[in-house]
Amino acid sequence: MQANRLPMQRGWAWLKEGALLWRRNPALLTFLAFGYLLILLVISLFPLIGQPIASLLMPVISLGVLNGCRAVDAGRKVGPEVLLSGFKSNVPALVTIGGIYLVATLLVLLLTSLADGGALLAMMSGPVSEEAAADPALTVGLLTALALSAPVLMAYWFAPVLAGWWGLSAPKALFFSYYACLRNWRPFLAYAVGLMLFGAFLPALVIGVAGLVSPMLATLLSLPLPLILIPIVFASFYINAREIFGLPEGNVDGK
């Protein structure tokens, strides 16, 4: 696999181009983004087996979202059924990727617990007292989790696309995903800053200013913003995959 090396400024452009892609078919891309989240949420509600199954299927469903983005980008008409199109493409490798990602995530939590005495895990499990929130061990846990989860996320980032579109095995998809992210750490750094500004700081600023004018206006703004922001972020995932790896020949969504 050939991973293009992009300049840092391309990371800023991924969100902008994701927004432009969303504008071409906002109804479909919004449905796909929230359909993905809803499917995983519903599956995870089943006791004991829900969370593991959701993790195993996460790459399959996410590939369906990216297939929809690819169809919109190519100007092809697809319907909501494209969300499940990942089940038509190299499912064993996709499920394996989900399993490896689950095991790696659990290992990160285990190592973090050893480093901070379980402070971060306790915070994730339920309400935390003020004393626990001020505990330096929690800061250690957060930093440890961030350092350990970064390579896991890098290996997973492009893996569903590489397995689904190019038919790579799970180990190869994870390796080339990690390599591509490492090769493009500069645009990804810019992209991460853009996500923080676009997905957190600016919406909070807009809602905060609106709240000073009218609490009702702030409430009204807080409802549609996620419906716009989340699909745009999902579309930006497709944009960076397209720019770094290109697109394979032919369609992969059954159309």
Salt bridges, closest charged atoms under 4 A:
GLU17 OE2 - ARG10 NH2 2.61
GLU17 OE1 - ARG242 NH2 3.44
ASP73 OD1 - ARG24 NH1 3.56
ASP73 OD2 - ARG242 NH1 2.99
GLU81 OE2 - LYS255 NZ 3.12
GLU243 OE2 - ARG10 NH2 2.43
ASP253 OD2 - ARG76 NH1 2.98
